[in-house]
Amino acid sequence: MKTLGEIAEYVDGKLQGDPAVVINRIVHPALVRGPSDLALVLSANVLDLLKRNQAANAIAPAELNSLDVPNYVLVAHPRLALARLLELFERPVYSAEGIHPTAVIDPTAKLGEKVSIGPHCWVGPNSNIGTGTRLICNVSVGAEVEIGEKVLLHPGVSVGDRCQIGNRVIVQPGACIGGDGFSYVTPEPGNIEAARQKKQIVEQTTSSQEFVRINSIGHVVIEDDVEIGAGTCVDRGTLGETKIGRGTKIDNLVQIGHNVTVGRNCLIVAQVGMGGSAKVGERVVLGGQAGVPDHFTIGDDAVIVAQSGLPGDVPPRVTVIGSPAMPVREYLQQQMNFKRLPRLNQRVKELEAKVAELEKRLGR
């Protein structure tokens, strides 16, 4: 519970009304049920719900100037205020203090203070886990792993040998950090090599190939304040490291291949696939299902729109869309041209008919 005055101060808002009102819940305006609810208004579209549900308290964008409720807080950035409010009213994931009896901790592993290790977790030889870190349950931490302070590893997370995880990292259920890269070679040059060299599709010349495995003996480095979504896989480097820069946020079901480097403060949305040795700059946004082939480079501050397929490197501060991806202006021009095609086709047919009539008159 917080008072409205405390909330206004925490979100840096302007309070109108009674600062001593006690708030128990943050709710959508449609879900207001009593005088201790605080309705979160993100736009003017929901103002009618405040009156309909007799809301007593609200928080809203400053541009609305005033609200028809007894108590309200006006804020400059509503979504930022939402993030701050959820910090105040956070419901942390449950984790018991100490080490659960079913957890297996290698005698050579070192644990910091206030570490929580839940049921059926495993921590391998010579691994170090920092102060305040929590392994909820069924978490596997390999050998010689370094995990920083206040890290949260949700159920089913796997961290491979020699991986390094910084401070305040959150890894959602089922993610795999440090699996082997998808890397193979054929004894003799095959169709893949031919296609790469000629930059074109080549005729199939053999019905089968032997694939020789290229082992991954590198590791993964996850810097501070990174978040990794459920089911996401970050493969270890072949010889060196796969690196995720500080502050980067990765959604569910993302594949990051071996030797990839991702810069700081990037946003990578669900089902993005990144091939081996790709390099992503800082503050890059990759929309859902975007594809980044191996060895491609994306510059700082670039935006890759959802489902884009990159045919080559992307320069800094450029937004691309489509498959093959291209700058937005060029893409929109192409879409306009596509819409003109039926009319152009009809015009061509009309002109062909006129030409045929003229040729008939001229006896051709």
N, C-alpha and C positions, 0 to 999 in steps of 0.2 A: 504494500500500500504506500502511496505517495500523495502528498497534497498537491493541489493544482498550482500553488505557488512554487513548490519544488520542481514540478514538471516544467513550468514556464522558464525558470532559471536554467534548467538543464538543457533545454532545446533552444535557448537564447530567443525566446518569444516575448511578445507583448501581451500582458494579461489584462483582461477586462472582467471584473466580477470579484468573487470571493476567493482569496488565495488559500483559505483554510479548508476548502472542500476536499474531502478524502476521495481518491480515485483508486478503485480496485481493478478495473479492466480497461484495456484499450480495444475498441470495437469499431466495426464498420457502422455507419449511420443506420443501416437497415437492421442492425442487431442490438440497438440500444434497448435495455430492459429496466434500468433503474437509475437513481440519482448518483450512484457511484461509478457509472460508466462514462468514459471519455470517448466521444465520437470523433473519428479521424476523417476529416474532409480533405480530399485531394483535389477536388474541382467543384465548380458551381453546380454540376449536374446532379448532385445528391442533396442539395440544400432542402428540397421538399421533404426528404426523409427525416430531417431533424425535427420539423414541426409535426409530422405524422407520428413519430415515435416519442414525442415530448422529451427530447433530449435536454438535459440540464447543463451539460458541459461539452465543449467541442474544441478541436484544434484545427486551424484552417489556414489557407494561403493569405498572406498579407494583402494581396490585391482585392480581396473581398471587402476590406475596410471594417465591416461589422457583421455580426450574426444575430439572428432573432432567437437567442438562447440566453439564459441568465449569466452563464460564465463561459468565456472562451479565450483561447490563446491564438494570436496571429503570428505566423512564422514566414520567413522569407523563402525557405526551401522545404516544402512539405515532405518530400520523400526523404530528405536528410533528417527531418524531424522524426519521421517514422523509424528510421534506423536508430536514432537516439532513444526514442521511447521504448523500443524493443530491447535496448540495453538495460533500461531501468526495470522492465517487467520480464526479464529473461527467465526462461524455465530451463535451466541447465540439464544436459543429459545425465541420467543417474549413473554414478560410479561409486562403489564402496571404497572406503579408505583401505590402504594396505594391499597385501598380496593375497589373492584367493587361494585356498588350499589346492585347487586343481591346476593352478598355473605352474609351469615348469621354467625355472630360472637357472641358467647355467651358473655354476659356482664362480666362474671368472667374470661374469657380467657385473657391472656397477650401476647401482640405482641411486638417484638423487633423493632429496628429502620430499616427503609428501607425494610420492609416486603411487599411483593406483593401477594395479594390474589385476584384471578381472578373470572370470572363469575360463579355463582352457586356453590361456595364452602361453606362448613360448618365447623366451628371450635367449638368443644363442650366445656362444662363447665370445668373450672379450667385447661385448657390446656395452655401450654407455647410454643410460636414459636420464635426462635432466630433471631438475626439480619441478614438481607440480605436473608432470606429464601423466596422461591417463590412457590406458589401454582397456577398452570397455570389455570385450570378450572375444574369444576365438581369433586373437591377433597373433600373427607370426612375425617375429623379428629375427633375422638371420644373424650370422656371425660378423663381428667387427663393425657393427652398425653404430652410428653416432646420431642420437636423437636429442634435440635441445630441450629447453624449458617450456612448460605450459603447452605442450603438444597434445592434441586429442586425436586418437586413432579409434575410429568407430569399429563395430563388429565386422569380423571377416577380413580386415586389412592385412595385406602381406607386404613385408618390407624385406627385400633381398639382401644378401651378404654385402658388406662394405658400403652400403648406401649411407648418405648423410642428410639428415633432416634438421632444419634450423629451429628457431624459437617460434612459438605461437602458431604452428602449422596445424591445420585441420584436414583430416583425410576421412572421407565419408565411407559408408559400408561397402565392402567388396572390392575396393580399389587395390591394384597391384603395383607396387613401386619396386622396380629392379628386376623384372622378368627379363629373360633373354630376348635379344633383338631378333627380328625376322630376317635372317641373312644366310644366303646359300650361294654356292658357286657350282658350275658344271665343269667336268674335266676338260671338255672341249668347248670352244665358243658355240653358242646355240642361237636360237631365234631371238632371245631377249637382247643379246649383244648386237645382233644384226640390226634389229629394229632401232636400238639406241644410236648406232653408227649412221644409219641411213635416214633416221628421223621419219620413218614411215612404216606401215604395216608390211610385213614380208610374208611370203608363202611358207606354209609349214613344211619343213624339210625332214623332220624326224618324228616318229610316233611317241617316243619316250626319251627321257633324259634321267641320268643319275644326278641327284642333288647332294652335294657335299656340304655338310653343316659348317658354318663359321661361328665358332663359339664366342660368346660375349663375356669377356673377362674384366670389363670396366665396371662402372658403378653409376649411381644417380645422385645428384646434388639438388636438394630442395631448400631454397633459401627461406629466410624469415617471412612470416605472415602470408604464406601461400595457402590456398585452399584447393583441395582436389576432390572432385565429385565422385559419387557412387559408381562403381564399375569401371572407372577410368584406369588405363594402363600406361605406365611410364617405363619404357624399356631401358635397361642399362646400356652403357656405351660398349662398343666392341673392344676398344683398347683403353679409351679414356672415359669421359663422363657424359651423361645426359644431364642437362642443367635447366632448372626452372627458376627464373629470377624472382627476387623479392617482391612480395605484394601481388603476385599474379593469381588470378582466380580461374579455376578450371571446372567446367560443368561435368555432368554425368556422361559416361560412355564415350569418353575421348580417348583416342589412340595417339600416343606420342612415341615415335620410333627411336631407335638407337642413335646416339650422338647428336640428337636434336638440342639446340640451344634456344631457350625462350627468355626474352628480356624481362625487365621489371614492369610491374603494374599492367600486365596484359589481361584481356578478358577472352577466354576461349570457351565457346558455347557447345552444347551437346552434340556428339557424333562427329566432331571434327576429326579428321585423320591427317597425321603429319608423318611423312616419310623420313627415313633415316637421313641424318646430317642436315636437315633443314635448319635454317637460322631465322628466328623471329626477333625483330627489334623490340624496343621499349614502347609501352602504351599502345600496343597493337590490339585490335578487336577482330576476332575470327568468328563469324556468324555460324549458326548451326549447320552441320553437314558440309562445311567447306572442306575442300581437299587441297593439301599442300604436298606436292611430290617431293621425293628425296632430293637433297642438295639445293633446293630453291631457297632464296633469301627474300624476306619481307622487311622493308625499312620501317624505321620508327614512325609511330603515329598513323600507320596505314590502317584502313578498315576494309575487311574482306566480307562482303555481304553473304548471307546464308545461301548455301548450296552452290557457291562459286567454286569452279575448278580452275586452278591456276595453270596457265600454259608457260609461265616464265616468272622471273623475279618481279617483285612489286616495289617500286620506289617509295621513299618516305613520303608521308602525308598525302597519300593517294587512296581514294575509295574505288574499289573494283567490284564488279557484279557480273554474273552469268557464267556460262561454261561453253567455250573458254572465256575466262574472266577478262573484262576490259574496263577502262574508266567509265564511270557512270554516264557522263555526257554522251560518249560514243554509243553506249548500250541503249540509251533512251532514243537516240537518233535512229538506230537500227530498228527498234520497236515501232517507231513511227513509220518507217519505211515498210515494215511488214504489214501494218494496217492499211497502207496504200495499195498493196499488191492486188487485192480483188478489183479495185477500181482501175488500176493500170492494166490488168489482164483484160477487163471488159473493153477498155479503150483500144488495146492492141487488136482485139477481135474486130472492133468496128473499123479500124484503119485497114486491117487485112481485107475486109469485105469491100471497102471503097477502092482499094488497089486492084482487087480482082475485077470489080466492075469497070474500072478505067481500062484495064488490060483487055477486057472483052470488047469494049467500044473501039479500042485501037486495033483489034484483030490479032492480038498477040496470044 
